[in-house]
Amino acid sequence: LATFQGDAGEESAAHGAVAATAAAFGGVDILFANAGVEGAPKRIDQLEEAEFEAVLRTNLIGVWAAIKHCA
């Protein structure tokens, strides 16, 4: 068993998680990139750009970073 804590929307956290996994288990065979947030429960015309970017950072960039560092 190994654990790693980080912000799923930060590429450095994805890198750290993959490195910790590789160190503990000798590599990564399977990736299940399942981080996601819903964001603020607002109508789209009331949503601030920064709030939307926070959702994109976790749901898109986080998944991309995990795939990138596993590859």
C-alpha positions as CSV (number, residue, x, y, z in Angstrom):
1,L,0.0,0.0,0.0
2,A,1.3,3.5,-0.9
3,T,-0.4,6.9,-0.7
4,F,0.3,10.3,-2.2
5,Q,-1.5,13.5,-1.5
6,G,-1.7,16.4,-4.0
7,D,-3.9,18.8,-6.0
8,A,-5.2,16.8,-9.0
9,G,-5.2,20.0,-11.0
10,E,-1.4,20.6,-10.6
11,E,1.0,18.9,-13.0
12,S,3.6,18.7,-10.3
13,A,1.3,16.6,-8.2
14,A,0.6,14.2,-11.0
15,H,4.4,13.9,-11.5
16,G,4.8,13.2,-7.8
17,A,2.1,10.7,-7.7
18,V,3.4,8.8,-10.7
19,A,7.0,8.9,-9.3
20,A,5.8,7.7,-5.9
21,T,3.9,4.8,-7.5
22,A,6.8,3.8,-9.7
23,A,9.1,3.9,-6.7
24,A,6.8,1.8,-4.5
25,F,5.7,-0.7,-7.2
26,G,8.3,-0.6,-9.9
27,G,6.2,1.2,-12.4
28,V,2.7,2.0,-13.5
29,D,0.7,-0.6,-15.4
30,I,-2.8,0.9,-15.4
31,L,-4.0,4.5,-14.9
32,F,-7.5,5.3,-13.9
33,A,-7.5,9.1,-14.2
34,N,-10.8,9.9,-12.4
35,A,-10.3,13.2,-10.7
36,G,-13.2,15.6,-11.1
37,V,-15.1,18.5,-9.5
38,E,-18.4,20.0,-10.3
39,G,-17.6,23.5,-9.4
40,A,-19.9,26.2,-8.0
41,P,-23.7,25.4,-8.4
42,K,-24.5,28.5,-10.4
43,R,-26.1,29.4,-13.7
44,I,-23.5,29.7,-16.4
45,D,-24.2,33.5,-16.7
46,Q,-23.3,33.9,-13.0
47,L,-20.2,31.8,-13.1
48,E,-16.9,33.7,-12.8
49,E,-14.1,32.8,-15.2
50,A,-11.8,31.8,-12.3
51,E,-14.4,29.4,-11.0
52,F,-14.7,27.8,-14.4
53,E,-10.9,27.6,-14.8
54,A,-10.7,25.8,-11.5
55,V,-13.1,23.1,-12.9
56,L,-11.0,22.8,-16.1
57,R,-7.8,22.6,-14.1
58,T,-8.9,19.5,-12.2
59,N,-11.1,17.8,-14.8
60,L,-9.0,18.4,-17.9
61,I,-5.5,19.5,-17.1
62,G,-5.3,17.0,-14.2
63,V,-6.3,14.1,-16.4
64,W,-3.8,15.2,-19.1
65,A,-1.0,15.5,-16.5
66,A,-1.6,12.1,-15.1
67,I,-1.6,10.5,-18.6
68,K,1.5,12.5,-19.6
69,H,3.5,11.4,-16.6
70,C,2.5,7.8,-16.9
71,A,3.4,7.7,-20.5
